[in-house]
Amino acid sequence: MRNLSQQSLADLSGYHRTYIGLLERGQKSPSLRTIWNIATILQVQPSEILKRVEHLVAPIRGSEGVGYIRGAERVDKETLR
């Protein structure tokens, strides 16, 4: 995987640097097309990107129903959209 700054990735992809930052922090959900485009620039398969973030958002079940863990915080489905 290429090691690029947010600005370099933005320049190569055509996406705004702010959008790249939002994706990196998990504050925005990319489309499949965006994942594909970024993976191409990073010289990895799109599935590699998904594997790397899979552990960041894991479904859980508890007394509050189904929720998700993002990092160390519990969030609901609507927050992840």
C-alpha positions, -999 to +999 in steps of 0.1 A: +000+000+000+013+034-009+020+058+019+005+091+008-006+122+026-042+132+025-034+160+001-015+137-022-043+112-022-068+140-028-047+153-057-044+119-073-080+109-068-098+141-075-116+141-041-112+170-018-086+167+010-113+174+036-134+144+022-103+122+024-098+132+061-135+124+068-131+090+053-099+084+072-115+093+105-146+072+098-169+102+097-180+096+062-190+064+044-175+060+009-194+045-020-181+013-036-169+034-065-149+056-041-133+026-024-124+012-058-109+045-069-088+049-038-077+013-038-065+017-074-044+048-064-030+030-033-022+000-055-043-025-034-074-045-040-106-029-027-111-059-004-078-050+013-093-016+024-124-033+037-104-059+056-084-031+073-115-013+085-136-043+094-122-044+129-131-007+134-168-013+130-180-045+146-216-055+153-225-062+189-256-074+207-266-062+241-295-052+263-299-021+241-304-043+210-280-045+181-254-017+180-219-012+167-185-005+181-164+020+164-130+023+180-139+023+217-173+039+215-207+023+211-227+039+183-261+031+167-268+023+131-279+058+122-246+073+134-227+051+110-246+063+079 
